[in-house]
């Protein structure tokens, strides 16, 4: 598997739907000890599924059994957390255990000396994680972060009945996608649902097409800061294919006003108004909540189609390998010891894994095929197998890149999808952001 040192989900993983008061925010702006007893570690996490289903119960059990190694959690809304943790880390007042999506954020922490090297302390833990997920916390062969929640690759969803009625087989190549467009439009349905107003769903198309055309190397050059890396011929070709789809009417009418936070893109698929959709594994929860029968019988899912003649391995996936925990370099020796013990012995212990599987999540752990199949059925097995077998698991670009570049990427990609700029102009604009 290719080493990536670069999830995502800021506002989109089901594990991070959120809420915290201003008083709580103010109360936690303190030292790495966070007001906890001496030797106790502090942890900042996200409200929602992590707090309610997995992390919260795990910490309650852990603290009850480890009086001398407590871990005191505080939970934040997703957007509030991003602002709060950036300030705290910069000021040297971060919690002992720092949550991140790895990627550009983790790289910036490492460059600034804000997180501890935990390579030797986590050596025994490495073997239990899927390699493509573990590697996201590794920078220059040193471990700075370990996985802490579910793996959620981007999936190619389809409505079985809609495709069957239109006489269309599930596409396995890009050419088959193009061939399916007129057939589906003639049947009165949109070929693809797309929440274009949210911008980041469009990025999924960019990520997969660049991978399939040019392989992981094209984005690796961008991450390495190579001059004019965005002008790689494979990136330009991928963006030409995106505009080919737009011009052919591949996406639902008015896609530029469809939002993901309202789950409008998901609804278009299960109501039969769209035939296919590229979205994260996390939307399976929405399908089950809003259209349980469809999720069980009418929904299909697979990986992104291949591009004939492309350099990318068809097993490659993109998405969110996991969320990650690091340890603050500013923590005391005692706090670090408490934190390390929880990260190595508490996170992803049997109870932790069981809770995730029961919640329909897919832990990035080796050799749990049977448990996933028993709890998650075919979907869980598909997600697990895609992750396990991926030769490269590319972290979502808007998480992998530094914030300024990520913002410019989404802006320019939105313009590309709306045919406001050409593929060459997209590359020229993005080349100017390298090094920011």
Buried (B, 14 or more C-beta within 10 A) or exposed (E): BBBBBBBBBBBBBBBBBBEBEEEBBEEBEBBBBBEBEEBBBBBBBBBBBBBEBBBBBBBEBBBEEBEEBBBBBBBBBBEBBBEBBBEBBEEEBBBBBBBBBBBBBBBBBBEEEBBBBBEEBBEEBBEBBBBBBBBBBBBEEEBBBBBBBBBBBBBBBBBBBBBEBBEBEBBBBBEBBBEBBEBBBEBEBBBBBBBBBBBBBBBBBBBBBBBBBBBBBBBBBBBEEEEEBBBBEBBBBBBBBBBBBBEBBBBBEEBBEBEBEEBBBBBBBBBBBBBBBBBBBBBBBBBBEBBEEBBEEBBBBBBBBBBEEBBBBBBBBBBBBBBBBBBBBBBBEBBBBBBBBBBBEBBBBEBBBBBBBEBBBBBBBEEBEEBBEEBBEEBBBBBBBBBBEBBBBBBBBBBBBBBEBBBBBBEBBBBBBBEEBBBEBBBBBBBEBBEE
